[in-house]
Amino acid sequence: MSGFLGAVVSDSLLENRIPQVELRNLESQFHLARNQLGRVTLADLSAVMLQLKNFNELFTEQEVKAILSESDLSMDQEIDYESFLQAYINIYEVAQTKSGGQKFTGATSFLKTSTTTFTQSEKAFYVSHINSYLGDDLFLMDFLPLDPSTSALFDLAKDGVLLCKLINMAVPGTIDERAINTKRILNHLEKTENHTLCLNSAKAIGCSVLNISTQDLAEARPHLVLGLISQIVKMQLLADLDFHRTPQLLELVEEDQYMEEFSCLAPEEILLKWMNFQLKKAGYEKEVTNFSSDLKDGMAYAHLLNVLAPEHSTTATLEAKSPAERAKLVLEQAEKLQCKKCVTPKDILQGLTNLNLAFLANLFHNRNGLSQENAKHSFAEMITDDSETSREERCFRMWINSLGVDTHVNNLFEDIRNGWVILEVLDKVAPQSVNWRKATKPPIKMPFRKIENCNQVIDIGEKLNFSLVSVDGSDIVQGNKKLILAYLWQLMRFSILKLIKNLRSHSQTKEITDSDIINWANNKVKRSGRTHQIESFKDKSLSDGIFFLELLSAVEPRVVNWALITTGENDEDKKSNATYIISVARKLGCSVFLLPEDIIEVKQKMILTLLASIMYWSLNQRGRARPSSKEFESDTQTASLVYEDSDCDNNRIDNASGEMQESEEPYKRMLKEQH
């Protein structure tokens, strides 16, 4: 069955408390323990738990056993995955209490303790936005306009089509709409595929979906559906707050500020900076620092509109007797600029953040008041990155943000220069590898503290067998793009291959290599009755996309519609196939961050991530289908076929990809050294 990449949990209470990214990590750890031990009992969990979330900093093994013994299960009883999750939650809650309710060192808080609520005004705005932008959609036009006073929005969201269309509205071309199931009546599997496609695509454009599952969307849980819609709409509204789309933003860069510093700002921060820039022209002395309390009295809006539209300038708004009257006049003045109605006077008075942000973003879109003179020329001189570097930066940035680390990355090369974000990522993909006592959390004023963080990043990479010849922490601090990309690529690769490794049977001691992935894919395609084969991740035959489609069809025969496939003989056909491949992979359940151009140009790093993600999904589906470790071992022979069905030397590095052989042994040795 197709599903959002993560663990399938039948107990809704467990699923509601743990985000999908954590479920996926925990499932991987459980499989690893079961593969190593054959069967996992409650007594075995004390050692397993001490390897997770830095519990070892708070508990001894005896203390963990004491917590586990409070369960109704006997200590020698074999446990399943959901019992493992429940035990984990129990220990986590004790850890939180023991640490005074604060996050213990190196851990990321993940249990869902609260939910975001939305007002009726916010819901009405999102409905209005959907009606306005998707009203002409051939599929949705029969269901629109929606009535904001009813549950029509949630009813329409249940099949996943609306959410997929919204993503394409925000970032055009993200989803190949040929991959969306758009029959009038969809079965459960088809709806799940749409929601899986939606969540993986949302993650790929920068949305946070850690707390959202396909089940949440299928049941149209209001706060989660609105939470996702709000992120997507916000992304669309703030799209212009980007130097590539609006070069005039250079005018906001202060004389004593480096361009790199400004480029690190999130779009909403740039929007506030723009507002304060315009307010300064109007002589407004207060600085607006948020989209809520600072805007409640309407004075900032009144001054802003007078600056942006001097032809409609009036003192009446400033002299209004009450904030309510002023808010009403502000909106009347904004209508003259053809701004979409995002807020009501009451919304301004209440300081509704999402709606104020939407209102300001619309003002910026319609009348930003920035100078056009020489902006494009200056911007052209500033651009030095090639397209490949930009694509890799985007891929790693989206991947990091999808992991659920506390720090959101807006600009990869700038945001990781203090080392902290990479340490957070390392803690996610190689738990307990980071010595948090020797790390300094931002803001970091002393340069040597940044170097200390980055030196630890390099040390951990060396212990994980990364290729880091003549690289030290100062290279990261200085923002060496080539070396940063090389490090992050090895880290991403380690993460992917570790997940695959954890799914394999405990009798398989050989490590996963690049060659193994290629041979697994070739064998899968061959056994499905097709003839395409590849030699490496840079095999030029991959450019037409046919091999990927045959592989996807081999792991899930019903997922590819061959009537939509082209021969891939020209650039247009290759682009069509590549776009479809990415959407089908995401629809299947693969979390991938590459672009169609990466397939067309056969970028070997991105090719590896795509093939490895498909391999992981395929093996993971087999693993879920078996209730016992014995069955799991017998059915994972698919993985061992890469050794049995080929003449390749399994210790060889695939020279075409230029990457090192993957091994967890250095990681295990490192943990032993630390303890």
N, C-alpha and C positions, 0 to 999 in steps of 0.2 A: 504493500500500500504506500502510496505517495504521501509525504508529509513534510512539514517544516523541519529542517535539520535540527535535531535535538532528540530528547527522549520522549517516548510515548508513555504516559502515566495514566492508569485507569482511575486512580484515586484523585478526584478533583481538588480535594483539600490540599494534597501535596503539590499538585500542579499550580494551584493558586498562590502558593507561598514561595515557589522557587522559579526564577526566570529560566527561559529555555536555554540560554547560554550556560547556566550553571548546571541544569539538568544534563546537558550534553557532556560537560566535563565530568560530572559525577558518574554518569553511565559508563564513560570510558574508564574511570578508575575502578568501578565495580567489575567490569569485564576483565581488566588487568589482574585484579586480585583473584577472580575466579579461575582465570587461565593459569595463574601461577600455583594456586592451591588445589585446583580440581573442584573443590566445593568450599563455600564460605559459610562459616558458622558465626554465631554472635560473639563467641570467644575470640575469633580471628580479627574482629573489627577493631580491637584496641590498637593493634599495630598499624592497621590500615588508616585509622582516623588520625593518628599522630603524624601522618604524611600529608594531611589536608589542612588548608587554611591556618597553618602555623599553630595548631592546637598544642603542639609540643612546648610552646612558650608559656602555656597556662596550666597544662596538665601533665602528670606522670601517667605511665601506662596503667598503673593500679587505679588511679582516679578515673580514667576513662572506663575501665572495667566496672567500676562501681556505678557509674552512670548507666552503662549498658545493662547491668544486672537488675535495674529497676524495671526493665521491660517484662512483659508477661511471658516472653519466650524463654526457653531454657538455653543456657550458654552453649550447649553442644548441638543445638538445632540449626540445620541449614537454613539460611535466609535468602529471600529473593531480593530483587532490585528495590522494590518499594519499601521493604523492611529496612534495607540499607539507607534509603533516603530518610525514613522516619528517625532512625538512630542518629543520622547526621544532624538533623534539625534539633533533636534533643540535646546533643552535645554543643551545638552552636549556641543555643539559647542559654545554656549554663555558662558558656564562655563569655557571652555578652554581659550576663549578670556579674560574673566574676571580675570582668574588666570595668565595672562601674557603668555599664551601658554604652561605653565608648567602643569604637572599632579597635580590636586588638591589632598589634603591629603586623603590617604587611597584608592584612586581610581586607577584602572588599565586602562591605555590607550588601547582602543580597536578598534576605528574606523580605517578602512584601508585607510591610507593616502599615502602609497607608495607601490610599488611592486618591487620584486627582479628581476633583469635581469640577463640573462646568455649569455655568448659569444658562438659563433659557435664552438670554441674549446672545451668548456665545454660540449656542446650538443654532439659533436663528441665523446668525451670520454665516456659519459654515454651510447651512442649507441654501442660503441666498447665493453664496459663492458657487456652490455646485450647480444650482439652477442656471446661473449666469454663464459659466464656462463650459458646462457639459450639456446644455439644453439642445444643441444641434447634433449630439452624438447619435449615430444611426441605431445603436442598440438601446441606449438609455432614453431616447426621446419619448418612448412610449410610457416611461415611468416618471418623467419630469414634466412640470415642476413639482418638487416635493413641498409638502405643507409642514412648516417648522413646528406647528402646534401638535402634531401627531407623532407616531412612532415610525412614520414612513421611511425616514433616513435609515433607521436600524434594520427595518425589514428588507430594504433594498441592499444593505451591506452584507446580508447573510450569505449570498452566493459568491462574493468576492469580486464580481465584475466591476462594480462601482469603485472599489478601492484601487484596483489595477488601473482603471481609467484615470483616477485622480493622480496617481504616481506619474503617468505619462503627461498629464496636464502640467505638473510641477517641473518635471525634467523630461522633456520630449525625447522619445526614442529609447527610454530605459527598458520598456517591455515591448517585445514583439507581440502585437495584439493577435497574431495568428495562434499564439500559444495559449490564449485565454479561452476557457470553456464558456461558450456564449449561447448554448441552447436555452430555450425558454424554461425548460424544467431540467435541472441538474440533479444527479444523484449525489449521495454523500461523498463518494470518492472524488467526483468532479469538482464539488465545492471545496473540498480539502486541498485539491491541487491548485485551485485559484488562490486560496488563502496562503498556501505555501509560496506560490509565485509572488504574491503581494509582499509577504514578510521578507523574503530573501531579496527582493528588488528594493524595498524600502531601506533595508540595511545597507544595500549597495550604493544608495544615494546619500547616506548619512543620517537616516532616522534611527532612533533608539527603539528597538523592539524587544528588549530583554525580558520585559514582563508580559509579553503578549504571545499567545499560542494560537494555533489554527482553531482550536476549540473555542477560545474566547471570541474570535471573529465569527465563527459559525453560529454561536449563540448570541452574537451582537451585544456583548456586554457594554452598556452605554459609555462608561468612563474610559474603557480601553479603546473602543471604536473612535470616540471623539478625541482621545489622546493621540491616536495615530493620524486621524484626519487633520488635527491642529498642526502637527509637525509637517505634514505634507503641504498644507496650505501656506504655512509660514515659510517653507522653503521656496514656494512659488513667489510669494510676496516680496521676499528679500533677494530674489535672484539678481536684481539690478545693483545691489550693493556689492559689486565686484568690479575690480579694475579692468578686467577684460571687456566687460559689458558697458561700463561707465568710466572711461578714462578720466573724466572731469573730477573724479574723486581725489585725484592727486592734489587738488587745491586744498584739501583738508589736512594734508601732511604739514605739520609745523616745522619751522626752520631748524629747530634743535632736535628734530625727531628723524630717525633713520627710516627709510622706506620699508625695511624688513620688519621693524617694530610695528608699523602701521598695518602691514599685510597679515600680521598675526591676529588682528582683532576679528572677533566673530561678526557676522553681518549685522546683528542687532546692536553691537557696540559701535559699529561704523554709523548706523542710523542715528544713534544718540549723539555721536560726535558731529554728524551733519547738522542735527537740530541745534546744538549749542553753537556751532559755527555761524548759523543764520541768526540765532538769537543775539549773538554778540554784535552783529551788524545793527540790530534794532535797539541796542542799548539795554537789553534785558540782562540784569546783573546776576540773577540766580542761575546756577548750573543744574540742568536736568540730568539726573543720574539713574532714573528708572522710568518705566512706562505706567506707573501707578500713582503713588502719592504726589509726586512732583507735578502731575498734570491735572489734579482734581479741580483746582480753582479755575482752570481754563485760561489763565493769564499767559502761559507760555504759548499756547495755541494761538491766542489773539495776536501776540507779537510776531509769531512765525508767519502767519497768513499775511500780515501787513508787509512783511519783507518779501515774501514769495510773489505776492500779487499786488504790487503798489497801485495798480489801476482800480482795485477794489478796496483799497485801504480806507479804514474808518476808525474813528475814536470811540464810536458807540460801544464796540465790544469791550474795549478797555475800561470804559466808564460804567459798564453794567452794574446794577445795584446788588446783584447776587450771583454766585457761581452758576446757579441753574439757568438764569437768564443769559449769562455770558456763554455757557455751553451751547445753548440754542442758537445764539448769534454766530458762534464759531462754525457750526455745521451749515448754517445758511450761507456763510461766506465761502466755505469749502465747496458747496454745490456749484458755485459760479466757476470753479476750476474743473468741473466735471469729475470730481472725486466720487468714487463709489461709496455708498452709504455703509460704513462699517460699524459705526457707533451711534448711540442715541445720547441725548443730553444726560440721561440717567447713568449710562455706562461711564461717561467721563467723570461724573460726580462720584461714582463708586470706585473709580480707579481700576477698571478691569484691564489687566495687563495685555492679554491677547488681542483685545479689540483696539486698545490704544496703539499697539504696535502695528496692527493692520491699517489703521487710519493714517498713521505717519508714513508707512510704506507706500500707501496710495498717493499721498501728497508728494513724496519723493519721486514716484514714477511719473506723475503728471507735471510737476513743476519743481525741479530740484534747485533751481536758482544758482547753479554753478557755472563758471565761465567755460566757454567752448574754446577759447583762444589757446592754441599750441598744446592742448591737452593730449591729443593723439600723437603728436610728434614726440612729446616728452615721454609718453608711455612706451612708444616704440623703442626709444633708446634704452629704456629700463629692462626690457625683456631680453633675457639671455638664455633661458632654458630651452632645450629642444623638446619636441613633442614626446619622445620616448621617456625622458626624465619626468615630464609632467604627468604622463600616464602612470608611471611607477609610483610617483609621489601620491597620486590619487588612490591607487590600489592599496598601498600600505596605510595611508591615513584612514580609509574606510575600514580596513581590516582591524586596525588598532581600536577605533571607536566602537566596533562591533563586539569587542571582547568584554566590554563592561568595566573598563578601568575608570577610576575616578576622574581623571583629567581628560577633558575633551580636546582633541587635536584639531585646530583650524588650519594651521600651516605646519606641515610636517617638519621641514628643515629648521624652522625657528623654534617650534614648541618642544622639540626633544633635545635641544642643545644643553639643557641643564642636567640631562641624564635621568630625571625622575620618571618620565613617561615610559622610557624603555625598561626601567626597573619594575614598573607596574606590569608591563607586558610580560617580562620574564617571570614574574611571580605568578602570572596566569598560566603560562604554557609550561613552566618548569617550577612547580610549587616548591618552596623552601630553598630555592637557589639564591635568593637575595638576603643579605645580612642587613636588615633594616636599621640596626643600631648604628651602622656606619654610613647610613644614607641621610641626606638632608632634603627636607621637603620644601618646595617653593612657597613663598618668594625667597630666592637666594641672593643675598647681596654680595657675599664674598666669593670672588672668582674661583678660589682654590676649592671651595665646597662643590662647585659644579664639576671641577676636574675629578674630585674624589668620587662623585656619583658616576661619572663617565668611565673612570678607571675600573670601578666595580663592574660596570656593564661589559667592558672588554674582558676582565678576568673571568666572568661567568661564561662569556662566549667562548673563550679558550677552553674552559673546562667542558663545554658542550661540543668540543671538536670543531668549532667554526674556523674557517680559514681567515686569519687575522694577521698576516705577516706585515710587520712594520706599521701596525696600527696601534694608537694609544688613545686615551680619553680626550686629549686635547684636540684630536681630529673631529670628534663629535661636538665639543664646545665651540670650535671654530666654524662649524657648519659645513664640513667637507661633504658635499652632496654625494659624490661617487662612493665614498666609504660608508656613509650613512645608509645608502640604498643597498650596498653589498651586505652590511650587517643585518638589516631588517629582512632582506631576502632569505638569508640563512636562518633567521629566527622564525620566519613564517614557514619555511620548509621544514624545520625541526618540528614545529607544532603540528603540521599536517601529517607528517610521517609517524609522529608519535601516536596520533589518534588511530592510524591504521595499525600500527604495531600492537596497540592495546586490544584490538579486536581479534587478533590472531590467537590460535590455540596455544596453550602453555607448552605443548610438545614442539612447537616451532621456535627454535632458538636463533635462527638466522635473522639478521637485521634487514629492514626494508631498504632497498636501494633504488636509484632511478631506473636501473635496468629491470627491476622487478615490476615496477608500474607499467613500463612499456610492454613487457611480456604478458602481464595480466590482461592488459587492454587488447593485445593482439589475440590472445587465446579466447577472450570473451567474444570478440568479433568473429573469429574463425569458427567457434562452436555454434554460432548463430546461423552459419551457412553462408556468410559473406566472405569476400576475398581480399578486401583491403588490409594491408599490414603496414606498419611504420617501423623505421629503424632507430629513430631518436626523436627528441623533443624539438629538433629543428628540421625535421623532415619536411621538405617543401610541399609534399603532397597533402599536408595538413591544411594548406591554404584554402582549398575549396570547401572544407568543412565536412566532407562526406564521411570520413573516418569517425569523427565525433558523433555524427548522427547515427551511424551504424552501431557504435558503442552504446549510446543512450538507448537505442532500440533493443540491443542485446540484454541490457540490465533491466529494462521495463518495456516490453514489446509494444504496449499500447500508447506510449507517450509521444512517439514521433508520427506525425501525419506526412507520409511520403508524397502525398499529392501536392504538398506545398514546397517541396525541395527542388532546387535548380541544379543544373549540372556543374555550376561553379566555374564556368569557362571564362567569364569576364569579371571585371571588378564589381559590377553591379550585382551579379549573381552571387559572388563570394560574400559581399556585404549582407545580402539577404539571408544566406545560409548561416553566417556567423551570428547575426542578430538573433535568429531563431534558435540556434544552439544554446546561447547563453540563457534565454528565457526558458527553454525546455529543461535545461539543467537546474535552474532555480525552481521551476515548477515541480521537478522531481524531488527536490530537497537539498540540492547542493548549494552551499554558501560560497559563491564566487564573486570576485571583484574586478575581473578583467573586462575589456571593451572589445567590440567586434574587430577593431583594428589590430588587436593583439593576435587574434586568430589569423586574420588575412595576412599579416606580416610575419607570422610564425615566430612570435616572441617566446623563446624557449622557457623562460621562467614562468610566464603566464600559462603556457601550454601544460607545464608540469602541475601547476595548481589546479587546473581544470580536470586533467586526467586523475590526479590524486583524489580530488573531491568526489568524482564519480565512483572511483574505487572504494573510497570510504563509505559512501552511501550504500553501495551494493553489498559490501560485507556487513555493514551495520544492520541492514534489513534482514539478512540471513541470521545474524546474531539475535535479533529481537524475536524471531520466530521460534526459538528453541527454549523450552523451559528448563533444561538441564545442561550442565557443563559438558557432559558426554556428547549430547546431541550437537552442542555448539562446536565442539572440536571436530566432529565428523563432517559437519556442513561447511566448515571454513577451509575445506580442501581447495576451494577456489583460490584462496591466497597461496597455498603451497604449490599450486599448479605452475606458478611462475618459476618454481625451481625444478619441478618434475618434467615439464613439457618443453623445456628449452635447453640448448647447449651452452647458454651463456655462463660466464664465470661470475658467480654471485658476489665475489669480492671486488669486481671491477667497478670503477666509477665510470658513468657514462660521460666520456670525454666531450661529447657534443654539448652537453649542458654545462660542463665545466664546474660541477658542484662536488662537494665532498661526500663520502659515504656516510649515511646516517647511522648513528649509534647512540643508544641510551646508556651504555656502560659508563662513559665519562660522567654523565649526570648522576648515576647511582654512586659512583666513587666520590663525587663532590659532596653529596648528602652525608655520606659516611664520615668524611673529613670534618664537616661542620658539627657533627654530633659526637 
